[in-house]
Amino acid sequence: MGGIPVNPGDIVVGDADGLVVVPQEHAETVLASAKAILVKETNSMKQIKAGTVDRSWVDKALKEKGYKV
């Protein structure tokens, strides 16, 4: 599949952006990582919708790089 080997038992997931192949032996690790990302992104979306998101780290990072904020 696009030059990526797919073996029996591998998990293949696709959407409008493309496909990913997860070898069966990495499935639990990938799932745990995906769940952690979902929790973080869900919390971020709640903060954005509530207007309480703290983006001060962006200004700090830009200032540290020498940009005027």
KAHUKA-V941932 format. One record per residue. N is the residue number from 1. RES is the residue in one letter. SS is DSSP state (h for helix, s for strand, l for the rest). NEAR is the number of other ideal C-beta (glycine too) atoms within 10 Angstrom. D_FIRST is the distance of its C-alpha to the first C-alpha in whole Angstrom. Layout:
n->{N | N}
res->{RES | RES}
ss->{SS | SS}
near->{NEAR | NEAR}
d_first->{D_FIRST | D_FIRST}
This chain:
n->{1 | 2 | 3 | 4 | 5 | 6 | 7 | 8 | 9 | 10 | 11 | 12 | 13 | 14 | 15 | 16 | 17 | 18 | 19 | 20 | 21 | 22 | 23 | 24 | 25 | 26 | 27 | 28 | 29 | 30 | 31 | 32 | 33 | 34 | 35 | 36 | 37 | 38 | 39 | 40 | 41 | 42 | 43 | 44 | 45 | 46 | 47 | 48 | 49 | 50 | 51 | 52 | 53 | 54 | 55 | 56 | 57 | 58 | 59 | 60 | 61 | 62 | 63 | 64 | 65 | 66 | 67 | 68 | 69}
res->{M | G | G | I | P | V | N | P | G | D | I | V | V | G | D | A | D | G | L | V | V | V | P | Q | E | H | A | E | T | V | L | A | S | A | K | A | I | L | V | K | E | T | N | S | M | K | Q | I | K | A | G | T | V | D | R | S | W | V | D | K | A | L | K | E | K | G | Y | K | V}
ss->{l | l | l | l | l | l | l | l | l | l | s | s | s | s | s | l | l | s | s | s | s | s | l | h | h | h | h | h | h | h | h | h | h | h | h | h | h | h | h | h | h | h | h | h | h | h | h | h | h | h | l | l | l | l | l | h | h | h | h | h | h | h | h | h | l | l | l | l | l}
near->{10 | 7 | 4 | 10 | 8 | 13 | 9 | 5 | 9 | 16 | 14 | 11 | 10 | 10 | 7 | 4 | 6 | 8 | 12 | 12 | 15 | 15 | 13 | 11 | 10 | 12 | 13 | 9 | 10 | 14 | 12 | 10 | 11 | 11 | 10 | 10 | 10 | 10 | 10 | 10 | 10 | 10 | 11 | 11 | 11 | 11 | 13 | 11 | 9 | 8 | 6 | 8 | 13 | 7 | 9 | 8 | 8 | 10 | 11 | 11 | 11 | 12 | 11 | 8 | 7 | 6 | 9 | 5 | 8}
d_first->{0 | 4 | 5 | 5 | 7 | 7 | 11 | 13 | 15 | 12 | 13 | 10 | 12 | 12 | 15 | 16 | 15 | 11 | 9 | 10 | 9 | 13 | 14 | 16 | 19 | 19 | 19 | 22 | 23 | 20 | 22 | 25 | 24 | 23 | 26 | 28 | 26 | 27 | 31 | 31 | 30 | 32 | 35 | 34 | 34 | 37 | 39 | 38 | 39 | 42 | 43 | 43 | 40 | 42 | 40 | 43 | 40 | 39 | 42 | 43 | 40 | 41 | 44 | 43 | 41 | 45 | 44 | 47 | 46}
